């Protein structure tokens, strides 16, 4: 596992878009692009996990005072359900804990009904909603669900 550099932005964007392809039922757009990844690298860090020299997963982390945030948890679709997501969540939490964060937050779109149970197994609890970004056009009404846990 290593921290991403700006030159990694195209590979991260490809992986995230492949992993988030399941969201196409509510939005007709790629989840990200290299420019958006580079912009995120100005505020936080992507942790990248490799298997056999291939980018297998990544997660974005951001320090927000006593709160850490992770998002864009992405695992190569051919490697999903292999524990990579768990390893990335643990690494994201450890990064934020080591930086002095006392809590960890994440958000996901409400129509991803499998995600609350997935994150609950790591100790996260739902604690609010947020509007979906206004600059993104969706096929159906959606919002973001926020989950948090103490670190």
Secondary structure by P-SEA (a helix, b strand, c coil): cccccccaaaaaaaaaaaaacccccccccccccaaaaaaaaacbbbbbbbcccccccbbbbbbcccbbbbccccccccccccaaaaaaaaaaaaaaaaacccbbbbbbbccccccaaaaaaabbbbccccccccccccccbbbbbbbbbcc
